[in-house]
Amino acid sequence: MTDVGVAGFLNDFKKCGARPAPRRLLSHTETAIQEAKNIAFSAVVFKLQANLDPRHRDSMAYVRIVSGRFEKGMKAIHTRSGRTLTLAQASLLFGSAKDSIEYAYPGDIIGLPNPSNSLFQIGDAIAEKPDIEFEPIPAFSPECFAYLRPKNIGASQKAFRKGLDQLLSEGAVQRLFPKGGTDESGPLLAAVGQLQFDVVQDRLRNEYQIDTTLEPISFTIARWVMPDQSPTEAWEKLEAAKAQGVLAAVYILEDKWQRPVLLFRNEFTAARLEDDLQLKPWAQPPSIKKQQKK
């Protein structure tokens, strides 16, 4: 008698529960959405977590199943790069605990190891079909910029670089570079707010035993130059503007994909150049397939 009514309750509960929501595809049509009932597998990366297991210094991608069924060991395409992956290791994540999982369905969230070269980026699609590309996850433009350096001169540079690279792969902060140069003053980080810098410093201290110092710089606005075009085209446009002398008091840098980034001290200067240089407050990871074709 202990199971009387349980089946009926579960059936009614299933009817009342929210169904997995569809996800809009990157398209100009209003009907371009990926429904959960679609039998073809697709999933979206919405979070990256480094150092989930401090013993292995791993990096984990949190992936939400959008449609179809995930099966451990299946092959799927990382659509931004066109690379075919064998999804041999998948985990059900709960806090810091991980349990191996064989199957997953729309709405489920699983963890996939992020390859050592940080192939996965937030917003990436993993699917059976190569043309699946989801609308970008909203991002915020960085407003705080600072150089990060180890506090102790004798600190391990290898541990510092490894720890910073893993934290950068999560996307909590960004790193900007001098064009074609080296970071002689230390890595220049960009963040939406000071709290992100505090988190990076705290995790470097607790997870990698590296104490660091921050040296802020007096810029408050970042803009990407023609981020939807190739880096070559964007740099050509920027060099033409530089030759006209309109980039005074502007700090010229590049992101990790060699795309030009301009730092400004005030909105007036940024607005003056916005139309000519097609400035955008952020940029999504570029399509690796398009770069390879070029």
CORURZI-V492888 format. One record per pair of residues at least 24 apart in sequence whose C-alpha atoms are under 8 Angstrom apart, sorted by sequence separation. I is the first residue (numbers start at 1). GAP is how many residues later the second one is. If there is no record, write none. Layout:
i:I gap:GAP
i:I gap:GAP
This chain:
i:41 gap:24
i:42 gap:24
i:43 gap:24
i:89 gap:24
i:172 gap:24
i:173 gap:24
i:235 gap:24
i:41 gap:25
i:42 gap:25
i:87 gap:25
i:234 gap:25
i:235 gap:25
i:41 gap:26
i:42 gap:26
i:234 gap:26
i:40 gap:27
i:41 gap:27
i:231 gap:27
i:39 gap:28
i:40 gap:28
i:41 gap:28
i:231 gap:28
i:38 gap:29
i:39 gap:29
i:40 gap:29
i:41 gap:29
i:72 gap:29
i:230 gap:29
i:231 gap:29
i:257 gap:29
i:36 gap:30
i:37 gap:30
i:38 gap:30
i:39 gap:30
i:72 gap:30
i:35 gap:31
i:36 gap:31
i:37 gap:31
i:71 gap:31
i:72 gap:31
i:34 gap:32
i:35 gap:32
i:36 gap:32
i:70 gap:32
i:71 gap:32
i:227 gap:32
i:34 gap:33
i:70 gap:33
i:71 gap:33
i:167 gap:33
i:69 gap:34
i:70 gap:34
i:225 gap:34
i:69 gap:35
i:70 gap:35
i:224 gap:35
i:225 gap:35
i:69 gap:36
i:164 gap:36
i:224 gap:36
i:225 gap:36
i:68 gap:37
i:69 gap:37
i:149 gap:37
i:224 gap:37
i:225 gap:37
i:67 gap:38
i:68 gap:38
i:147 gap:38
i:148 gap:38
i:149 gap:38
i:223 gap:38
i:224 gap:38
i:65 gap:39
i:67 gap:39
i:147 gap:39
i:148 gap:39
i:222 gap:39
i:223 gap:39
i:238 gap:39
i:65 gap:40
i:66 gap:40
i:147 gap:40
i:148 gap:40
i:164 gap:40
i:222 gap:40
i:223 gap:40
i:237 gap:40
i:65 gap:41
i:66 gap:41
i:147 gap:41
i:148 gap:41
i:163 gap:41
i:222 gap:41
i:64 gap:42
i:65 gap:42
i:146 gap:42
i:147 gap:42
i:221 gap:42
i:222 gap:42
i:23 gap:43
i:53 gap:43
i:64 gap:43
i:65 gap:43
i:145 gap:43
i:146 gap:43
i:220 gap:43
i:221 gap:43
i:22 gap:44
i:52 gap:44
i:64 gap:44
i:65 gap:44
i:80 gap:44
i:145 gap:44
i:146 gap:44
i:160 gap:44
i:219 gap:44
i:220 gap:44
i:221 gap:44
i:21 gap:45
i:64 gap:45
i:65 gap:45
i:79 gap:45
i:80 gap:45
i:145 gap:45
i:163 gap:45
i:219 gap:45
i:220 gap:45
i:221 gap:45
i:20 gap:46
i:63 gap:46
i:64 gap:46
i:78 gap:46
i:79 gap:46
i:144 gap:46
i:145 gap:46
i:219 gap:46
i:220 gap:46
i:221 gap:46
i:62 gap:47
i:63 gap:47
i:78 gap:47
i:79 gap:47
i:143 gap:47
i:144 gap:47
i:218 gap:47
i:219 gap:47
i:223 gap:47
i:62 gap:48
i:63 gap:48
i:78 gap:48
i:79 gap:48
i:82 gap:48
i:121 gap:48
i:142 gap:48
i:143 gap:48
i:144 gap:48
i:160 gap:48
i:62 gap:49
i:63 gap:49
i:77 gap:49
i:78 gap:49
i:122 gap:49
i:142 gap:49
i:143 gap:49
i:144 gap:49
i:159 gap:49
i:221 gap:49
i:61 gap:50
i:62 gap:50
i:76 gap:50
i:77 gap:50
i:141 gap:50
i:142 gap:50
i:143 gap:50
i:144 gap:50
i:160 gap:50
i:60 gap:51
i:61 gap:51
i:76 gap:51
i:77 gap:51
i:79 gap:51
i:118 gap:51
i:141 gap:51
i:142 gap:51
i:159 gap:51
i:226 gap:51
i:60 gap:52
i:61 gap:52
i:76 gap:52
i:77 gap:52
i:78 gap:52
i:79 gap:52
i:140 gap:52
i:225 gap:52
i:226 gap:52
i:227 gap:52
i:60 gap:53
i:61 gap:53
i:75 gap:53
i:76 gap:53
i:77 gap:53
i:79 gap:53
i:80 gap:53
i:225 gap:53
i:226 gap:53
i:227 gap:53
i:59 gap:54
i:60 gap:54
i:79 gap:54
i:156 gap:54
i:225 gap:54
i:226 gap:54
i:58 gap:55
i:59 gap:55
i:155 gap:55
i:224 gap:55
i:225 gap:55
i:228 gap:55
i:58 gap:56
i:59 gap:56
i:223 gap:56
i:224 gap:56
i:227 gap:56
i:59 gap:57
i:223 gap:57
i:224 gap:57
i:223 gap:58
i:224 gap:58
i:61 gap:59
i:151 gap:59
i:152 gap:59
i:222 gap:59
i:223 gap:59
i:224 gap:59
i:150 gap:60
i:151 gap:60
i:152 gap:60
i:222 gap:60
i:150 gap:61
i:151 gap:61
i:230 gap:61
i:150 gap:62
i:151 gap:62
i:149 gap:63
i:150 gap:63
i:148 gap:64
i:149 gap:64
i:148 gap:65
i:149 gap:65
i:148 gap:66
i:147 gap:67
i:148 gap:67
i:146 gap:68
i:147 gap:68
i:146 gap:69
i:147 gap:69
i:36 gap:70
i:146 gap:70
i:147 gap:70
i:145 gap:71
i:146 gap:71
i:144 gap:72
i:145 gap:72
i:48 gap:73
i:145 gap:73
i:179 gap:73
i:48 gap:74
i:145 gap:74
i:178 gap:74
i:179 gap:74
i:45 gap:75
i:47 gap:75
i:144 gap:75
i:145 gap:75
i:178 gap:75
i:179 gap:75
i:45 gap:76
i:46 gap:76
i:143 gap:76
i:144 gap:76
i:177 gap:76
i:178 gap:76
i:45 gap:77
i:46 gap:77
i:143 gap:77
i:144 gap:77
i:176 gap:77
i:177 gap:77
i:45 gap:78
i:46 gap:78
i:142 gap:78
i:143 gap:78
i:176 gap:78
i:177 gap:78
i:44 gap:79
i:45 gap:79
i:142 gap:79
i:143 gap:79
i:176 gap:79
i:177 gap:79
i:179 gap:79
i:44 gap:80
i:45 gap:80
i:141 gap:80
i:142 gap:80
i:175 gap:80
i:176 gap:80
i:44 gap:81
i:45 gap:81
i:141 gap:81
i:175 gap:81
i:179 gap:81
i:43 gap:82
i:44 gap:82
i:141 gap:82
i:42 gap:83
i:43 gap:83
i:42 gap:84
i:43 gap:84
i:42 gap:85
i:20 gap:86
i:21 gap:86
i:41 gap:86
i:42 gap:86
i:20 gap:87
i:40 gap:87
i:41 gap:87
i:42 gap:87
i:19 gap:88
i:40 gap:88
i:40 gap:89
i:42 gap:90
i:44 gap:90
i:46 gap:91
i:25 gap:107
i:26 gap:107
i:59 gap:107
i:25 gap:108
i:26 gap:108
i:27 gap:108
i:25 gap:109
i:26 gap:109
i:24 gap:110
i:25 gap:110
i:26 gap:110
i:23 gap:111
i:24 gap:111
i:51 gap:115
i:50 gap:116
i:50 gap:117
i:50 gap:119
i:50 gap:120
i:48 gap:121
i:49 gap:121
i:48 gap:122
i:47 gap:123
i:48 gap:123
i:141 gap:140
i:140 gap:141
i:141 gap:141
i:140 gap:142
i:139 gap:143
i:136 gap:148
i:54 gap:153
i:51 gap:156
i:121 gap:164
i:80 gap:206
i:81 gap:206
i:82 gap:206
i:80 gap:207
i:81 gap:207
i:82 gap:207
i:80 gap:208
i:81 gap:208
i:80 gap:209
